[in-house]
Amino acid sequence: MGELLGYARVSTTDQDAALQIDALKATGCFRVFVDTASGALASRPELEKLLDQLRPGDTLVVWRLDRLGRSIRHLIDQLQVLADRGVGFRSLQETIDTTSSGGRLVFHVFAALAEFERDLIRERTQAGLTAARARGRAGGRPPSLSADQARQARRMYEQQELTVAQIGEVLGVSRTTVYRTLKRGHDQPAGPKPVRRRRVKKVL
């Protein structure tokens, strides 16, 4: 029987990890690693430390699935790496435990859904590239992305199959606009700049 190691993550806008830590310790985790980072960021030093300490037979425990994965595809990839190392995975909120037969079944369902989503994104991406080349970039580019386009840009970026320039080509915007959208770390388009009103001096 291996050890239970817990992982908690809070964003910069949600600094309190006490709820996650208490739940993980109550489950029996002898140690909990905590990162403070956005879910979209790839750099998670505490998670790297945890992964380095895991041994075959151990189980990685999280409070909720989105604490570990940046996307469904990323989560599935992470769980596959753990499985290859002989490490189990447990999510408390979703009641998923890959050390049980039921948990492994749920994992395979998630993997199938992630592959389906990946195929859809790939098809839409190819169609978008074809349409963009056919347009010849005529008519100029919009200055920013809508909320739906921002979400699409982030999904394509997380799939790591297209460059930022290609994502911009699909969406009809510049590479700089895509970078700016990803850097903002949310799916809301940039708002218009406030208009400064000039003061008119009255002539007496």
N, C-alpha and C positions, 0 to 999 in steps of 0.2 A: 504494500500500500504506500503510494507516494504522498507528497505533501500538497496542500492547497495553497496557492499563491494568488493573492488578489491584485487586481489592477483597477484604479479609479482615475477618471479624467474630468477636469472641470475647465470651462473656457475662461477667458480673461474677464468676462462679464458675470460669471458665476463662480465666485472664489471659494465657496463653502463645499468641501468634499466630505463633511462629517457624516451625512446620510449614507453615502456610498461606503465609507470606511467602516461605519458601525455595522452595516448589513453584511459586509464581507467578513469582518471579524466574528460576527455571530454565526456565520456559516462554518467557521473553523479555520480560516486563513491565518497562518502563523505570521505572515508578513504581507503588508499592502503597499504597493508602489503607486504614487500619485503624480500625474502630469498636469500642468496648467498650460493648456494649448487649445487652439481651435481644432475642431474635428477635421478641417481641410488640410491642416499642416502635416507634413510627412515626418518632421523631426519630433520625436517623443523620447527623450533620454531615459526616463524612468522605465518606459516599456522595453527599451533596449536592454536595460539592466535585468529586468524580470526575465525576458526571453533567454538571456545568457545564463541565468541561474536554473532554469527549468531542466529537469532530468526526466528520462523515461519513467512513466508511472505517475508523474506529477499531474496536477490539474490547474489550469489557469481559470480563475473565477472573476467575472465582471458583474456589476450591478445590472447593466442593461447592454444590449448588443451594440448600440451606437457609441458606447464608450471605447470599444476596441476598433471597429472598422470605420473608415471614411466613406465607404459606399458598400453596397451589397457585394460587388465583385471583390473589393479589397478585403472584406470580412471573410468571404469564402476562401480566398487565397491564404489568409492568415490561418484559418482553421485547418486547411490542408497541410500547411507547413507543420503545424502542431501535431496533426495526426501522423505525418511521416516520421516525426521524432518520438512517437509513442506517448505524446502528452494529450491529456483530456482537456475539455473546455466546458465551462458551465456558465450560463447566464441566469441570474436570479429572477429578474422580472419576467422573462419569457419562459421560464422553467425549462430550459434546454440543457441537456447534459449528454455530451457525446460519449461518455463512458457507459451509457445504457443503450439498449437496442432501439428504444423509442427516440432517444436523442440523436442517434446516428441516422434514423429515418428522416427526421426533420432537417438535419444537415444536408442530406442528399436532395431533399425537396428544394431547399434554398439554393443549392448549387445549380439545379436544373433551371430555376427561375432566373438566376443570375446569368446563365449562359443564354437563355432566351432573350433577356434584356440586352445583352452584349450583341447578339445577332441583329436585333432591331436597330440599335444605335449604329452598327456598322452599315446596314442597308441605307438608313437615312443619311449617314455621312457621305456615302458614295453618291447617292442621289443629289445631295446638296453640292458636292464638288462638281458633278456633271452640269448642274444647273448654273453654278457660278461661272464655270468656263464658257458655257453657252452664252451667258449674258455679257461676257467680256468686261465685267466690272463697269458696265455702262451706267450712267446716271449718278455716279458718285456714291459715297458711303454714308450711312447715317452716323451721327456723332457718338451715339451710345447704344447700348443694348437694352431691350425690354427685359422685364423680370423673367419671362419664359425663355428668352434667348440666353440670358445669364445662366439659368439653370442648365440649359442644354450645353453651353460652353463648359460649365464645370463638369458635367457628366462625361463629355468627350475628353476633357483634360485628364480626368481620373482613370479613363480607360487606357491612357498612355499609348494610343495607336496613331495619333495625329500630332503633328507639331502645332505650336501656337499659331504659326502663320497659316497652316491649313485650316485650323478651326476658324480663324478670321475669314478665310476664303469661303468657307461653308456659310457663315453667318452674314457675309457681305460687309465686314468691318475690318479695320486695320489691326495689325498685330498688337499695336500699342493699346488699342481699345480693349482687346481680349486680356492683355496683361493687367490693365487697370481694373477690369472687372474681377479677375481672379484675386488680385491683391486686396480688394475691398473686403473679401471674405464673406459676402452675403449676396443674395439674389435680387436686390433692389437696384434698379437703374439709377445712375447719378441724376440728381435733380437739377433743374435749371439754375444758373447763377443769378443771384439777386440783382435787380436792376437799380442802379443808383440814380436818384433823382437830383437834378441840378437845381440849386437854389437861384431863383431869379431876383436880382436886386431891383427894388423899385426906384424909379428915377423921379425925384421930387422936382 
